[in-house]
Amino acid sequence: MSKGALSRRARKIKPSPTLSIDAKAKAMKSAGVDIINFGVGEPDFDTPGYIKKAAVKAIQDGFTKYTPVGGIVELKDAVIKRLKDDHGLSYSRQEIVISCGGKHALYNLAQALFDKGDEVIIPAPYWVSYPPIVELAGAKPVIIETREEDGFDLDVSALEKMITPRTKAIILNSPSNPTGSVFSAKTLRQMGNLVQNHNCYVISDDIYEKIRFDGKKPVNLLSLNPKLKEKVFILNGVSKTYAMTGWRIGYLAGPADIISALTNIQSQSTSNPTSIAQKAAVAALNGPDSFITKMVSVFKERRDYIVKRLKAIPDVTCVKPQGAFYAFPNVSAYYFRGYKGRKITNSIALCDYLLEEARLAVVPGVAFGDDRHIRFSFATSMENIAKGMDRFKEALKKLS
């Protein structure tokens, strides 16, 4: 097929760099190369047994047919209960849609909400898929930078200056991928006041909300200001919290009329999420939190170790992540250095160098909107982290 046969949108959109790097690392490992993969964005824990049993039971019971497009009632009710228990928020089934992962829910929401000429404000560093999803809907991503010295918290006064009559939505992700930062309660309250005075929506991506290291309950814009319910969408899923990335179940809560339109769009693409995975998600959301507690404890130990190792490397800085399972060190002091004729000019060049010379798979910060950084996922064993930090330190030492 010639390149000219492709649509403009297909030619414009690039593949997810995190998934591409993960695939490349896995291919090299399969070929016998000793790769340490820090690129993967999924927990390295197995899905809890009680969730698997629910899926097996669904198969044995013959629950293998089509379901309602927007999800089974049992799962919607489990989501409603979670939102009530975790945030004190009340939703009806008409205000909930179940999709094939959080990314799918966000994509469908963008298709239902955005038009050509609309603007969507996205704080950077951002999850790699936010801008492409906005662009695929015909809208324009408008990037607002957050600062490392502020812990990547959002300057709401600067944000307000970026809002125009074309602003349709603002996307918030806390804890953040890639920084692990958590927006402060002060920032979220200021955001609430801001949204009350402007005609735009907020999309609160809460996919990492249970993976935070301060022992506090999840909090988002709406739990602090429930009056904004008609202006806020809550995006979440079971992928990260329950180590269920491959099960592909996400959900969205929001105004019923937009959820209805979104469900219609879903009906013309994927139809319903997998019936078996939905039953597993019911078990996950209604089950105990002991698995989450244990997983977060392990991630916290790894977080403390990897940040300590990164900060001990000359000219590397790293904000201590408050949640998720990523470290996002600033490595720009090593740009414009070289090794054996190879020049490191940016985060992509550094990541290529690390993959080929140190056998480390990490993600360039430019993919997240900040070329000064690279992202390490510490969703891997402590042994791998220790060995990887040794390799990383030696690889940087070779650059001159």
ZASE-305146 format. One line per 5 residues: number of its first residue (from 1); for each residue z negated, y negated, x negated of N, C-alpha, C. Coordinates in steps of 0.001 Angstrom, whole numbers. Atoms other than C-alpha are relative to their C-alpha. Layout:
<sites>
NUM) Z:Y:X:Z:Y:X:Z:Y:X; ...;
</sites>
This chain:
<sites>
1) 0:1196:-847:0:0:0:0:-1250:-885; -48:1233:780:926:-3413:-1364:-1149:-910:375; 1105:921:-217:-1726:-6108:-1718:273:-934:1166; -370:917:-1073:198:-8317:714:-237:562:1383; 227:-607:-1309:-428:-5826:3497:-1416:-221:502;
6) 1402:177:-381:-4153:-6584:3485:-224:-1333:693; 359:1251:-668:-5714:-9184:5744:-661:-951:-990; 653:986:865:-7101:-12388:4247:-1464:364:-225; 1424:-302:141:-10654:-11283:4950:-219:1193:-931; 135:-1170:872:-10104:-7943:3205:224:-369:-1460;
11) -273:421:1369:-8675:-9660:130:-1130:-856:-557; 1039:942:427:-11532:-12145:34:-1326:683:-326; 1306:-634:130:-14501:-9761:314:-11:1020:-1125; 178:-944:1107:-15699:-7899:-2773:-1025:1058:391; 994:-1036:-304:-17675:-4645:-2711:-1389:-434:-434;
16) 1375:312:355:-21466:-4829:-2880:-244:335:-1466; 217:-289:1422:-22332:-5184:-6597:-1155:955:-248; 1127:-915:197:-25629:-3346:-6189:434:1441:233; -477:-1355:-269:-23931:-322:-4629:1017:443:-1045; -994:-327:1027:-21101:-491:-7178:-662:411:-1302;
21) 701:-313:1244:-23479:-509:-10132:-739:1323:117; 699:-1257:-215:-25546:2292:-8638:972:1181:-77; -1008:-1067:21:-22382:4373:-8137:484:259:-1426; -462:-143:1387:-21213:3700:-11713:-1051:709:-850; 1088:-622:764:-24616:4647:-13125:-119:1485:324;
26) 94:-1399:-401:-24716:7866:-11105:1181:811:-541; -1176:-692:532:-21179:8752:-12225:-172:273:-1493; 236:-186:1430:-22122:8232:-15882:-1053:1077:-242; 1045:-1006:135:-25259:10315:-15417:556:1394:267; -622:-1290:-317:-23201:13104:-13823:870:497:-1149;
31) -847:-362:1148:-20965:13006:-16891:-825:318:-1234; 865:-379:1107:-23983:13694:-19096:-557:-1156:-803; 527:1163:715:-24808:10135:-20187:-1444:-241:436; 1424:217:-281:-28542:9408:-20431:-207:-1424:519; 108:1316:-630:-28635:6469:-18006:-1366:-145:678;
36) 1179:352:-790:-31799:4806:-16724:453:-1031:1016; -583:811:-1074:-30890:3303:-13372:-1052:-920:613; 844:1016:-615:-32669:71:-12449:760:-760:1088; -830:728:-951:-29914:-905:-10039:-240:363:1448; 84:-526:-1365:-30830:1134:-6994:-994:-791:851;
41) 861:755:-908:-32301:-677:-3996:-599:863:1090; 632:-864:-990:-34107:2177:-2308:-1231:664:-606; 1197:-679:521:-37547:3793:-2604:361:1353:-591; -248:-1301:620:-37645:6825:-4896:-927:1065:579; 853:-957:-704:-40019:8563:-2465:835:782:1004;
46) -670:-790:-1028:-38966:11333:-114:-478:-450:1374; 392:289:-1372:-38969:10740:3628:-1176:888:390; 1166:-810:-378:-42373:11879:5001:365:1203:865; -284:-1260:-688:-42483:15418:6370:-11:-95:1508; 76:74:-1467:-43502:14469:9912:1242:-662:595;
51) -1237:639:-465:-40383:12317:10194:1149:1008:-47; -1019:-1051:98:-38156:15150:8985:-135:1008:1136; 236:-975:-1069:-39776:17499:11492:506:-519:1342; -492:585:-1246:-38929:15095:14316:1529:114:81; -1454:-131:25:-35272:15175:13228:429:1450:238;
56) -303:-1424:-188:-35248:18982:13019:-197:402:1460; 271:-309:-1410:-36794:19197:16475:1110:-555:896; -1084:586:-783:-34116:16856:17824:1238:884:-36; -1145:-895:135:-31432:19185:16488:-231:1283:810; 310:-1250:-709:-33163:22291:17851:-7:-191:1511;
61) 28:293:-1441:-33589:20598:21237:1368:-383:548; -1344:355:-450:-29878:19793:21355:197:-1488:225; -137:1448:-161:-30395:16052:21117:1055:-500:-994; -1080:236:957:-27021:15725:19412:1220:-647:656; -1107:619:-741:-24908:13811:21941:-61:-1523:-132;
66) 48:1458:-54:-24077:10168:22545:-1315:-468:613; 1141:653:-641:-26985:7882:23341:471:-1364:497; -375:1369:-331:-26973:4406:24890:376:-776:-1261; -523:715:1158:-25101:2039:22557:-1100:-733:-765; 1025:820:631:-28112:-170:21888:-1247:757:-401;
71) 1151:-790:418:-30490:2703:21178:-729:652:1164; 741:-710:-1044:-32656:5143:23096:-1242:-801:392; 1152:727:-535:-35454:3779:25267:-1253:270:-831; 1181:-392:767:-38073:5702:23280:-108:-785:-1313; 10:729:1264:-37054:3956:20051:-190:-1498:239;
76) 214:1411:-332:-36820:527:21644:-1478:-267:288; 1425:166:-318:-40345:1009:22961:-865:69:-1259; 740:-96:1262:-41551:2021:19493:128:-1302:-794; -213:1296:663:-40024:-1174:18063:-839:-1078:671; 780:984:-756:-41624:-3252:20816:-1485:105:-333;
81) 1418:-209:336:-45012:-1705:20056:-306:-495:-1411; 203:448:1373:-44629:-2374:16329:-56:-1530:-75; -32:1459:25:-43739:-6027:16916:-1259:-588:631; 1244:445:-639:-46767:-6364:19182:-1188:229:-934; 1133:-345:866:-49167:-4605:16806:-5:-822:-1285;
86) -74:663:1307:-47904:-6280:13632:14:-1520:79; -194:1451:-70:-47107:-9776:14869:-528:-649:1278; 493:566:-1259:-48634:-10175:18337:1099:-523:894; -1155:493:-747:-45156:-10674:19810:365:955:1126; -366:-805:-1175:-43985:-9469:23217:1507:-50:225;
91) -1435:-115:-247:-40445:-8220:23782:261:1004:1111; -476:-977:-984:-38570:-6420:26548:1088:848:-657; -1061:-857:547:-36049:-3633:25998:1327:-741:-101; -1249:763:2:-33255:-6093:26790:98:-938:-1211; 25:895:1157:-34290:-8108:23731:29:765:-1327;
96) -13:-866:1192:-33982:-5172:21291:1326:753:-70; -1157:-870:214:-30927:-3463:19805:-250:830:-1258; 99:-918:1139:-30888:-457:17484:1402:159:-590; -1300:-82:668:-28081:-331:14911:-48:991:-1152; -110:-962:1104:-26873:1778:11985:-472:-644:-1308;
101) 578:662:1153:-29189:118:9472:-142:-1497:234; 212:1430:-122:-30392:-3440:9016:1255:-805:-280; -1237:698:327:-27105:-4498:7436:955:-13:1184; -858:-95:-1172:-25215:-3307:10500:-465:-952:1098; 545:914:-1011:-27531:-5247:12813:329:-1444:-354;
106) -315:1367:432:-27017:-8405:10745:1483:-295:144; -1449:181:-140:-23248:-7927:10664:375:-247:1463; -309:167:-1421:-23096:-7527:14432:-516:-1326:537; 541:1289:-432:-25338:-10553:14940:909:-1139:-450; -912:1034:497:-23032:-12651:12756:1272:-60:838;
111) -1204:-35:-833:-20047:-11510:14807:-252:-580:1395; 332:496:-1342:-21839:-12403:18037:-356:-1482:-2; 597:1334:34:-23271:-15732:16876:872:-1059:-659; -684:1005:816:-20951:-17426:14377:1479:-116:338; -1420:300:-168:-17544:-19063:14750:494:-785:-1206;
116) -592:811:1054:-15156:-20802:12398:-523:-1425:90; 556:1348:25:-16637:-24118:11342:-1512:-37:8; 1462:-67:38:-20238:-22987:11720:-478:100:-1448; 628:-97:1310:-22555:-23290:8733:-1290:797:106; 1211:-814:34:-25320:-20861:7789:-692:-258:-1339;
121) 736:338:1213:-27973:-21964:5296:-713:1240:-538; 557:-1180:649:-29035:-19281:2819:-724:-418:-1271; 702:285:1255:-31778:-19773:206:435:959:-1100; -326:-813:1168:-30829:-18549:-3261:-1193:18:-949; -765:-1250:3:-31480:-16157:-4878:-53:713:1365;
126) -149:-629:-1307:-30260:-14194:-1856:462:1446:-152; -553:-1349:-32:-29465:-10628:-900:1523:-95:-30; -1430:119:294:-25885:-9984:-1995:894:-12:1237; -882:-144:-1166:-24546:-9241:1501:-44:-1180:964; 62:1118:-950:-25618:-12456:3252:1284:-837:22;
131) -1215:830:-67:-22669:-14668:2205:1234:731:522; -1186:-677:-535:-19963:-12029:2790:-68:259:1512; 133:-250:-1437:-21333:-11172:6240:262:-1283:789; -259:1299:-637:-21298:-14877:7153:1489:-326:-45; -1426:302:155:-17763:-15285:5798:874:884:874;
136) -774:-904:-846:-16483:-12232:7675:-17:-423:1459; 64:526:-1364:-17560:-13975:10869:726:-1336:121; -748:1256:-23:-15505:-17047:9906:-834:-1227:-305; 894:1130:260:-18526:-19228:9145:-110:-267:-1500; 123:428:1391:-19456:-21001:5912:-1435:148:-490;
141) 1338:-56:587:-22465:-20019:3766:-301:-1316:-728; 450:1203:691:-24378:-23098:2599:-1256:385:-780; 1066:-538:846:-26623:-22260:-342:-987:-1100:-396; 1058:877:491:-29947:-23966:-1029:-776:744:-1077; 658:-670:1122:-31508:-23159:-4387:-1521:-117:109;
146) 1452:49:184:-35159:-22255:-4835:-266:87:-1496; 266:140:1427:-36852:-22749:-8182:-984:1043:-504; 875:-978:646:-38414:-20213:-10510:-1401:-570:-186; 1307:612:255:-41215:-22661:-11340:-820:-185:1271; 704:61:-1284:-42095:-22804:-7618:-256:1387:570;
151) 148:-1366:-489:-42278:-19030:-7359:1057:364:1023; -1115:-193:-931:-38967:-19183:-5440:-397:-299:1452; 335:448:-1344:-40761:-20729:-2454:1019:-1057:424; -1036:869:-541:-38590:-22882:-199:-510:-1422:186; 299:1417:-211:-38609:-26693:-248:581:-402:1358;
156) -466:235:-1370:-38419:-27412:3480:593:-1397:160; -553:1359:-88:-37803:-31147:2993:1437:-26:-523; -1371:-102:517:-34728:-30319:877:890:748:976; -747:-765:-1002:-33653:-27795:3492:423:-893:1166; -304:858:-1158:-33834:-30377:6265:1186:-918:-286;
161) -1110:886:365:-31422:-32638:4380:1346:713:48; -1245:-775:-8:-28857:-29827:4392:457:358:1411; -355:-326:-1381:-28911:-29340:8159:958:-1053:561; -1007:872:-616:-25871:-30789:9908:241:480:1435; -347:-470:-1352:-24500:-30590:13481:716:1352:-1;
166) -700:-1280:85:-22530:-27570:12232:-928:1162:-341; 929:-1061:393:-25623:-25638:11129:-328:885:1197; 234:-932:-1100:-25824:-22557:13336:-1253:831:-234; 1147:-871:284:-28516:-20567:11557:-483:-192:-1432; 611:-62:1327:-30843:-20266:8576:-490:1439:-186;
171) 435:-1370:272:-31480:-16870:6972:-1207:-33:-933; 1199:-114:830:-34968:-16143:5620:-257:1467:-321; 292:-1370:433:-35867:-13030:3617:-1308:-17:-788; 1325:36:632:-39535:-12495:2775:-781:1251:381; -272:79:1433:-40507:-10537:729:1495:78:-297;
176) -1406:205:311:-37244:-11269:-993:590:1098:-867; -871:-708:919:-34554:-9146:-2486:994:-1053:-499; 421:-765:1164:-34054:-9861:-5425:-1319:-436:-654; 1094:583:780:-37098:-11962:-6414:-1356:632:258; 1305:-520:-385:-39931:-10161:-4600:-942:-1091:464;
181) 845:1118:-417:-41226:-13600:-3588:-273:65:1497; 407:83:-1406:-43030:-14217:-296:-140:-1467:352; 144:1386:-423:-42658:-17510:1535:-1442:-262:422; 1381:341:-329:-46024:-19221:1841:-140:-310:1487; 266:332:-1401:-47652:-19704:5242:300:-1471:259;
186) -294:1432:-131:-47356:-23463:4661:1490:-228:199; -1455:131:-119:-43597:-23143:4168:484:473:1361; -427:-538:-1292:-43199:-21000:7288:-409:-923:1146; 426:948:-1051:-45216:-23467:9389:897:-1243:1; -915:1142:100:-43075:-26328:8094:1371:362:554;
191) -1274:-477:-544:-40008:-24262:8930:-30:-2:1516; 143:-12:-1455:-41311:-23822:12463:146:-1385:586; -123:1379:-474:-41677:-27572:12905:1431:-505:-127; -1381:424:228:-38211:-28088:11470:940:566:1062; -895:-663:-958:-36525:-25581:13762:-189:-554:1408;
196) 249:579:-1310:-38178:-27105:16822:821:-1264:233; -680:1294:-109:-36377:-30355:16078:1503:71:-255; -1433:-137:266:-32915:-28945:15367:585:1132:846; -680:-974:-845:-30375:-26972:17352:623:1097:-858; -498:-1109:801:-30110:-23904:15137:-953:1181:120;
201) 789:-1228:-46:-31359:-20329:14896:-565:319:-1389; 511:-564:1245:-33429:-18584:12238:110:1517:85; -59:-1458:108:-32700:-15008:11179:-1045:406:-1035; 1101:-402:876:-35891:-13535:9719:194:1461:-405; -239:-1350:519:-35014:-10535:7557:-1320:519:-559;
206) 1340:-491:325:-38315:-8634:7427:5:1423:-550; -160:-1406:362:-37017:-5373:5955:-1036:474:-1023; 1004:-375:1003:-39601:-5452:3114:-1413:-425:397; 1251:648:-390:-42477:-6880:5161:-1253:844:-275; 1167:-868:235:-44782:-3847:4681:-220:296:-1485;
211) 132:-263:1436:-44148:-3661:937:-383:-1308:-678; 531:1193:670:-46342:-6486:-342:-1325:355:-650; 1059:-435:905:-49059:-6436:-2949:-1281:-825:92; 1198:821:-146:-51640:-8923:-1689:-967:546:1043; 872:-619:-986:-53133:-6611:939:19:-670:1361;
216) -47:729:-1266:-52225:-9012:3728:969:642:986; -888:-496:-1051:-50601:-8137:7048:1335:-723:-67; -1296:678:-52:-46920:-8928:7559:-92:-1300:801; -47:1272:-723:-46222:-12493:8651:1424:-533:-63; -1311:637:7:-43041:-14256:9666:-68:-1306:796;
221) -55:1298:-669:-41944:-17528:11218:-494:76:1434; 310:-120:-1417:-42380:-16252:14754:-1455:375:251; 1405:-358:-188:-45825:-14723:14323:-898:-1221:-183; 744:1248:168:-47001:-18181:13185:289:-1009:1097; -398:946:-1044:-45144:-20000:15964:777:731:1096;
226) -666:-807:-1039:-44404:-17726:18975:853:-816:968; -776:852:-908:-42992:-20705:20909:1479:-58:-387; -1381:55:485:-39822:-20384:18825:801:1257:343; -607:-1308:-270:-38926:-17002:20322:1484:-77:355; -1403:114:-401:-35613:-18213:21785:896:-457:-1146;
231) -787:496:1130:-34540:-19504:18369:-56:917:-1221; 221:-846:1178:-35605:-16677:16052:420:1441:279; -341:-1421:-33:-34121:-13238:15412:-819:706:-1077; 743:-804:967:-36275:-10609:13718:818:1241:-332; -807:-1113:499:-34307:-8140:11614:-889:935:-807;
236) 834:-956:716:-35945:-4952:10382:628:1384:103; -500:-1367:-43:-35520:-1207:10021:-995:932:-653; 909:-1003:562:-37037:1984:8712:357:374:-1439; -532:-440:1291:-35063:2242:5459:-988:-114:-1148; 860:246:1162:-37460:697:2956:-1428:470:258;
241) 1403:-282:-312:-40809:1160:4708:-305:1489:14; 248:-1431:-152:-40434:4889:5347:905:852:-894; -898:-728:912:-38016:5840:2522:1081:738:788; -1003:-589:-890:-35258:6423:5082:1350:-711:-130; -1237:767:174:-32307:4558:3561:1230:732:534;
246) -1171:-757:-426:-29842:7344:4303:50:314:1489; 35:-301:-1435:-30909:7718:7923:729:-1067:816; -764:1107:-577:-29301:4346:8755:-489:-405:1392; 535:552:-1242:-31565:2924:11449:-617:-1370:-290; 546:1345:50:-32155:-806:11737:-154:-517:1418;
251) 138:572:-1350:-33150:-3013:14638:-96:-1507:-69; 3:1449:-115:-32950:-6583:15809:-672:-378:1310; 647:542:-1198:-35134:-8519:18243:406:-1454:141; -428:1377:-212:-33935:-11748:19824:293:-281:1461; -314:367:-1376:-32805:-13588:22963:915:1015:680;
256) -673:-1096:-701:-31534:-11125:25580:1507:-208:135; -1433:223:-204:-28149:-12791:26153:799:271:-1276; -700:-239:1264:-27215:-12654:22470:-101:1476:-392; 139:-1440:264:-28593:-9127:22079:1007:788:841; -982:-659:-870:-26380:-8112:25015:1411:-118:-576;
261) -1325:205:593:-23296:-9639:23382:160:828:-1267; -3:-788:1229:-24177:-7979:20079:198:1486:305; -125:-1410:-398:-24514:-4617:21832:1422:313:438; -1398:-184:-391:-21044:-5058:23342:898:137:-1233; -773:-98:1245:-19640:-5639:19856:-219:1363:-648;
266) 316:-1307:581:-21424:-2530:18612:707:1120:761; -644:-1041:-819:-19942:-541:21489:1463:199:-379; -1410:-88:365:-16456:-1296:20170:204:337:-1478; -138:-370:1411:-17209:-326:16558:-629:1358:-261; 654:-1268:329:-19798:2353:15853:-493:767:1219;
271) 728:-547:-1150:-21044:3029:19387:-1481:102:-371; 1448:-97:231:-24628:4305:19172:-334:447:-1419; 474:-601:1251:-26641:5006:16011:-201:1499:206; 141:-1452:-66:-27066:8698:15201:-1205:407:845; 1061:-421:-917:-29118:10415:17893:-1186:593:-756;
276) 1056:-693:750:-31076:12552:15424:-825:-993:-816; 702:1006:795:-31924:9603:13164:-869:-890:880; 811:805:-913:-33165:7670:16196:-1323:707:316; 1231:-759:-267:-35654:10441:17015:-928:-30:-1220; 804:79:1217:-36790:10405:13386:-659:-1371:-123;
281) 537:1357:71:-37261:6627:13558:-1144:-208:988; 1106:54:-966:-39438:7003:16659:-1270:553:-642; 1156:-614:672:-41718:9321:14696:-532:-909:-1107; 418:894:1085:-41763:6877:11783:-807:-1181:542; 641:1215:-512:-42671:3802:13816:-1299:293:744;
286) 1214:-364:-749:-45257:5614:15942:-1014:756:-851; 861:-818:843:-46757:7507:13024:-1026:-804:-786; 1051:661:794:-49586:6724:10591:594:-846:-1117; -439:870:1088:-49367:4081:7869:-449:513:-1376; 537:-508:1267:-50914:6292:5176:1080:134:-1068;
291) -1097:-123:948:-47530:6960:3555:336:-1361:-604; -330:1352:471:-46814:3220:3337:-1046:-474:-989; 1100:430:871:-50226:2527:1813:112:626:-1381; -130:-706:1281:-49704:5160:-880:1196:-518:-786; -1216:464:667:-46157:4007:-1666:-194:-1401:-579;
296) 227:1370:468:-47179:351:-1936:-930:-17:-1204; 930:-86:1131:-50037:1299:-4260:735:391:-1281; -788:-432:1159:-47602:3073:-6595:915:-1128:-461; -877:1117:353:-45144:166:-6456:-778:-1122:-686; 817:1057:596:-47951:-2260:-7288:-311:311:-1468;
301) 278:-411:1385:-48880:-288:-10407:1234:-190:-869; -1248:166:748:-45239:-261:-11494:323:-1479:-182; -243:1438:66:-44883:-3968:-10680:-790:-625:-1141; 864:577:1022:-47833:-4853:-12887:484:367:-1404; -432:-469:1313:-46486:-2771:-15764:1314:-648:-431;
306) -1319:507:402:-42864:-3922:-15716:-39:-1501:-251; 110:1444:215:-43793:-7601:-15395:-693:-286:-1334; 694:157:1286:-46216:-7280:-18324:956:244:-1162; -954:-321:1072:-43498:-5664:-20445:1079:-1075:-119; -1047:1026:26:-40870:-8247:-19461:-512:-1295:-611;
311) 558:1255:514:-43139:-11201:-20199:-329:70:-1486; 314:-163:1429:-43946:-9756:-23619:1243:-129:-877; -1243:133:765:-40271:-10028:-24660:249:-1477:-276; -241:1407:323:-39527:-13283:-26497:1117:-611:847; -996:804:-724:-37667:-15909:-24428:378:560:1377;
316) -212:-508:-1363:-37832:-13867:-21198:-1149:-479:878; 1019:381:-982:-39678:-15289:-18181:210:813:1265; -119:-805:-1219:-40430:-13466:-14947:-1102:-380:986; 956:264:-1067:-42094:-14561:-11717:-538:1330:511; 610:-1244:-461:-44553:-11887:-10601:332:221:1470;
321) -369:-234:-1400:-43101:-10366:-7404:-1212:302:870; 1098:-204:-945:-45430:-10431:-4397:275:1146:968; -363:-1083:-898:-43549:-7738:-2518:1326:613:-408; -1222:-769:272:-40475:-5464:-2342:-205:836:-1274; 152:-805:1225:-39749:-3453:-5523:1022:-421:-1051;
326) -935:558:965:-37723:-5775:-7729:-697:-1004:-914; 363:1064:928:-38361:-7864:-10829:1286:-746:-344; -1191:840:155:-36000:-10779:-11458:-183:-939:-1196; 266:818:1178:-36449:-11975:-15040:1133:-977:-327; -945:990:504:-34768:-15071:-16442:332:371:-1441;
331) -436:-455:1328:-32743:-13906:-19455:1023:-947:-609; -1074:915:405:-30524:-16960:-19921:-147:-480:-1440; 181:382:1413:-32048:-17705:-23353:833:874:-927; -791:-915:826:-29987:-14760:-24621:1507:-196:183; -1432:267:-172:-26666:-16156:-23405:542:-730:-1234;
336) -709:567:1143:-24154:-17183:-26034:-508:556:-1337; 271:-786:1193:-25597:-14712:-28474:982:1174:1; -970:-1081:54:-23653:-11677:-29581:-469:1189:-815; 280:-1223:762:-23606:-8188:-31077:1305:730:-237; -1229:-714:392:-20760:-6512:-32982:1243:-592:662;
341) -1176:679:-546:-18248:-9099:-31818:-22:-214:1502; 119:170:-1459:-19394:-8941:-28175:-832:-1257:277; 714:1224:-350:-20400:-12340:-26749:-616:133:1392; 696:-13:-1294:-22993:-12571:-23965:71:-1404:577; -221:1336:-560:-21885:-15496:-21822:-672:-213:1350;
346) 591:130:-1339:-23508:-14750:-18474:-695:1308:384; 754:-1192:-423:-25449:-12169:-16443:890:1240:94; -911:-1158:-71:-22394:-9953:-15924:229:574:-1393; -227:-462:1374:-21690:-9799:-19650:-1238:695:-557; 1233:-622:478:-25338:-9012:-20365:-185:1379:630;
351) 168:-1298:-676:-25421:-6219:-17769:997:1029:-516; -987:-910:604:-22216:-4723:-19191:-479:479:-1369; 538:-332:1323:-23771:-4840:-22658:-1154:992:122; 1151:-889:-175:-26980:-3194:-21422:429:1395:433; -473:-1303:-472:-25051:-426:-19675:638:791:-1137;
356) -741:-697:1045:-22854:383:-22666:-827:242:-1260; 745:-104:1247:-25271:-232:-25546:-1390:620:169; 1373:-466:-204:-28685:560:-24040:-103:1086:1061; -20:-980:-1085:-27662:2903:-21219:-1002:-377:1102; 831:523:-1084:-29481:709:-18689:903:-573:1088;
361) -743:555:-1130:-28061:-15:-15227:-880:-1024:710; 694:1090:-690:-29267:-3398:-13943:1051:-860:689; -939:771:-806:-27716:-5897:-11532:26:-1455:-474; -91:1387:452:-26412:-9305:-12686:-481:-984:1067; 551:974:-938:-28155:-12289:-11141:1043:-793:749;
366) -1047:758:-679:-24859:-13963:-10274:307:597:1370; -228:-652:-1302:-24531:-11411:-7455:-971:-506:1057; 1030:516:-910:-27671:-12955:-5938:-22:-1528:37; -91:1451:-32:-26605:-16549:-6514:-749:-704:-1098; 686:633:1126:-28488:-17157:-9790:368:727:-1281;
371) -572:-653:1170:-26633:-16372:-12995:-965:60:-1181; 966:7:1117:-29694:-16988:-15211:-823:1282:-53; 903:-1139:-152:-31366:-13782:-14064:762:1322:74; -490:-1337:-329:-30860:-10037:-13802:-1087:687:825; 973:-670:-874:-32520:-7680:-11325:-276:1417:-461;
376) 474:-1363:243:-34556:-4612:-12183:-659:514:1274; 740:-672:-1062:-35567:-2257:-9384:-1027:919:-654; 998:-931:527:-38868:-566:-10172:-297:1130:981; 70:-1184:-855:-38230:2077:-7532:467:1216:-803; -270:-1146:862:-38175:4664:-10291:-1311:350:-700;
381) 1255:-491:573:-40770:6607:-12260:-534:-920:-1090; 614:778:1071:-43233:4976:-14649:571:405:-1350; -611:-480:1241:-41738:7132:-17383:1331:-693:-253; -1293:679:128:-38284:5667:-16717:-180:-1483:-298; 232:1428:223:-39689:2136:-16569:-406:-248:-1443;
386) 458:160:1386:-41479:2545:-19911:1152:180:-983; -1138:-261:887:-38420:4054:-21595:1044:-1114:131; -982:1061:-236:-36175:1437:-19996:-394:-1319:-629; 464:1237:628:-38317:-1460:-21185:127:69:-1518; -209:-169:1442:-38196:-51:-24709:1462:-275:-353;
391) -1432:188:255:-34405:56:-24539:406:-1459:205; -339:1381:-305:-34199:-3400:-22985:-435:-926:-1141; 532:817:1094:-36377:-4960:-25679:855:149:-1261; -801:-242:1203:-34360:-3332:-28477:1402:-575:140; -1351:518:-230:-31042:-4326:-26907:33:-1509:-151;
396) 50:1451:133:-32084:-7987:-26673:-242:-407:-1457; 315:313:1392:-33424:-7897:-30239:1281:29:-861; -1246:-112:777:-29925:-6947:-31478:889:-1235:163; -858:1160:-258:-28402:-10115:-30016:-389:-1161:-900; 290:1122:897:-28081:-12997:-32429:1139:-1024:43;
</sites>
